[in-house]
């Protein structure tokens, strides 16, 4: 993966070569991915709960 960053940010990063910027980026990406998965799971559970309450036809439930 290649990231495009503004020159001003690149200058700051170069000043702090002691920081493992790849690790910082990896952790940020991992954190966002987990957040998205949790949000997706919450919405899916909400939708499924309401689907189970509202649908009486098993075929409709299987489509979901």
C-alpha contacts under 8 A as a table, 3 or more apart, distances in Angstrom:
res1	aa1	res2	aa2	distance
5	X	9	X	6.56
5	X	10	X	6.64
6	X	9	X	5.39
6	X	10	X	6.35
7	X	10	X	4.91
7	X	11	X	6.24
8	X	11	X	5.25
8	X	12	X	6.62
9	X	12	X	5.17
9	X	13	X	6.24
10	X	13	X	5.02
10	X	14	X	6.15
11	X	14	X	5.11
11	X	15	X	6.38
12	X	15	X	5.13
12	X	16	X	6.62
13	X	16	X	5.21
13	X	17	X	6.60
13	X	19	X	7.99
13	X	21	X	7.67
14	X	17	X	5.54
16	X	19	X	5.87
17	X	20	X	7.37
20	X	23	X	5.41
20	X	24	X	6.50
21	X	24	X	4.88
21	X	25	X	6.13
22	X	25	X	5.14
22	X	26	X	6.06
23	X	26	X	4.96
23	X	27	X	6.07
24	X	27	X	5.31
24	X	28	X	6.22
25	X	28	X	5.10
25	X	29	X	6.12
26	X	29	X	5.17
26	X	30	X	6.02
27	X	30	X	5.01
27	X	31	X	5.98
28	X	31	X	5.12
28	X	32	X	6.24
29	X	32	X	5.19
29	X	33	X	6.10
30	X	33	X	5.09
30	X	34	X	6.19
31	X	34	X	5.23
31	X	35	X	6.19
32	X	35	X	4.97
32	X	36	X	6.16
33	X	36	X	5.13
33	X	37	X	6.19
34	X	37	X	5.05
34	X	38	X	6.13
35	X	38	X	5.20
35	X	39	X	6.16
36	X	39	X	5.06
36	X	40	X	5.99
37	X	40	X	5.00
37	X	41	X	5.99
38	X	41	X	5.02
38	X	42	X	6.06
39	X	42	X	5.10
39	X	43	X	6.23
40	X	43	X	5.21
40	X	44	X	6.06
41	X	44	X	5.01
41	X	45	X	6.03
42	X	45	X	5.17
42	X	46	X	6.13
43	X	46	X	5.02
43	X	47	X	6.05
44	X	47	X	5.11
44	X	48	X	5.96
45	X	48	X	5.05
45	X	49	X	5.99
46	X	49	X	5.21
46	X	50	X	6.34
47	X	50	X	5.25
47	X	51	X	5.94
48	X	51	X	4.86
48	X	52	X	6.03
49	X	52	X	5.24
49	X	53	X	6.34
50	X	53	X	4.97
50	X	54	X	6.03
51	X	54	X	5.11
51	X	55	X	5.56
51	X	61	X	7.23
52	X	55	X	5.56
52	X	56	X	7.62
52	X	61	X	7.44
53	X	56	X	8.00
55	X	58	X	7.65
55	X	60	X	6.92
55	X	61	X	6.80
56	X	60	X	7.92
57	X	60	X	5.47
57	X	61	X	6.74
58	X	61	X	5.08
58	X	62	X	6.27
59	X	62	X	5.13
59	X	63	X	6.40
60	X	63	X	5.20
60	X	64	X	6.75
61	X	64	X	5.31
